[in-house]
Amino acid sequence: MRLYLRWNEWKFKLISMSMLALSPFPLMMSFLDLMPFMLGASLSTIMFIGSLSYRRRSENYRIGRKVEEQVEQILRACLPPSALLISDMKITYGNIDFLILGEDQILILEVKAGKLKGKRLENTHKQVQRQIQEMKEIYPEKHVRALVINTTSKSFYYKDLKIISIKELCHEVLGLLHTA
């Protein structure tokens, strides 16, 4: 289901563990001379810091996957039978986390775990605008709308995009599906 996220999670864990395991070797091998020692110490430090970075990214993928699974459970419980839920739809520039096809409209749901502000909020807005544009090209006869589900904030608007909390998910989605 979320195979891509799981693969990235494991890929980053594997890289992190191997970099962490290999980081002392350049240091141990360079005791013969001072110059190789300095080079080995630098390489060890870089590998250790890199392993921490990959570990953090792996954790972010894991959290994101869990939040998307939680959102999917909520949507499956509250959507009417006439609505079709598609998860993790691949498009030209990335993917759409959830796509809900109603009778005369399409609802795009983008899930973001963690704080959504600053550059990350601006990038999310651009991502959703691209998603809306692509869906309008594919389904020109349908009305396309989008929501961002965020785990850490209350509802707010950023430009023309509404960001909601998971608690408000069913209410917002059902409200949008019943208005054209």
N, C-alpha and C positions, 0 to 999 in steps of 0.2 A: 504494500500500500504506500508507504512512505519510504520506499527502497532507496531513493536518492539520498534522503536525509540520513538514513541509517548507514549507507556506504560512506558518506562524508564523515560521519561521527567516528566510524571505525578507522577510516583512512587517517584522520588526524590523531587518533589515539595511537595507532601503529607508528606513525612518524614521530610523535612525541616520545614514546617509549624507546624507540631505537636511537633517537638523538640523545636522550638522557643516558642510555646505556653506553653509548659510544663516546660521550663527552670526556671521560677521564683518560682515554687512550692516548690522545695527542700529548697530554700533560705527562703521562708516565713514560712515553717513548722519547721525550725531549730532555731528559736529565743529563745527557752526555755533553751538551754544550749550551751556553747561555742563549745564543741566538735562536736555535731551534726550540729552546725552552720557552722563550718569549712568544714565538710563533705558536707553539703548542698550547700555551696558556690562553692566548687570544682565541685560538680555534675552539678550545674547550669551553670558554666563556660564551662564545657565539652559539655553539651547539646547545649549551644549557639554556640560554635565554630563548633560543628558537623552540626548544622542547616545551617550555612554559607557554609560549604563544600558541603552539599547536594544541596543547592541552586545553587552553581556554576556548579555542574555536570548537573543539570537539564537544565541550560542555555546552556551548551555545547551540550547536546543532541538536544535542540531546534535549535540551529544554524546549527548543522550538518544535521539535517533533512531538513531545508530550502535550504541548499546548494545542497543536493542530489536531491531535487525536481527541483531546477534550472538546474542542469546538465541533468536530465532526459528530461526536456522540450527542451533543446538545442539538445540533441541526437535525440529525436523524429523528430525534424524539419530538421536535416541534414543527417540522415542515409538513404542510398538507400533502396528501397523496398526489395531487396534480403537479407538484413541483418536482423537478428532477435535480438531484444534487450530484455534481461532478467534483471530485477532489483531485488536486494536483494536476491540473490541465496544462500541458506543455503548449507554449505559444512561441512566436518568433523570438521575443526577447525574454526568456526565462519561463516562468510558470505562473498560473493563477492558483492560489491555495484552494479556494472553493468557488464554484460557479453554480448558481441556482438558475435554472431555466423555468420561468413561469410561462403562462399562456401567451402573454404579449410583451413580456419584459425579461431582462437578464439582470441578475444581481451578482456582482463580483465582490468576493470577500477576501481581503488580504489580512493575514494574521501576523502580528508582531509581538514578540515576547520582549519584555524589558522596557526601559524608558524610551519614549518616542518624543524627541525634541531636537532642535537645532538641525544640523546637517542630515541626520538620520530621518527626521520628519520630512525635510525637503526632498530627499531621495525617495522616500515612500510615496510622496505626492506625485513625483515624476513617474515612478513605476506604475502607479494606479492609472495615471492619465494615459500611458502607453497601452495598458491593458484595456481600458475603455475604448480607445481608438481602434484597436485591433478587433474587439468584439463588434463594434459598429460596422466595420468593414465586412465581417463574416455574416452578421445578422442585421442587415440594414433596416428590416421591417420591425425590429424590436427596440423597445426603450431600454437603454443600458444605464445602470446605476452602480455605485460602488460604496462599500463601507470598509473601514479598517478596524479590526478587533485588536485592542491592546490590553495587555494583562495588568498594567500598573496604573492606569489612569481612569478618570471619569470621562464622560462624553465631552467632546469639544469639537470645534470646526477648525480646520486649517485650510485657508482659502476656500475652495468649494467642496472640500472633502470632509466627511463626518467620521470622527474616530470615536468608537464606543468601547465600553468594557464588556467582558464576557457575560456579566450579570444581565446586561441589557440586550443580549444577542437575539433571543427569540422574539421579544417585543418589537425590536427594530426591524428584523427581517420580515416578520408577519405583516407589520405596518406597511413596509415598502411593497410587498407582494400584492397587497390589497388596494394599492393606489397606483394609477398608471401615469 
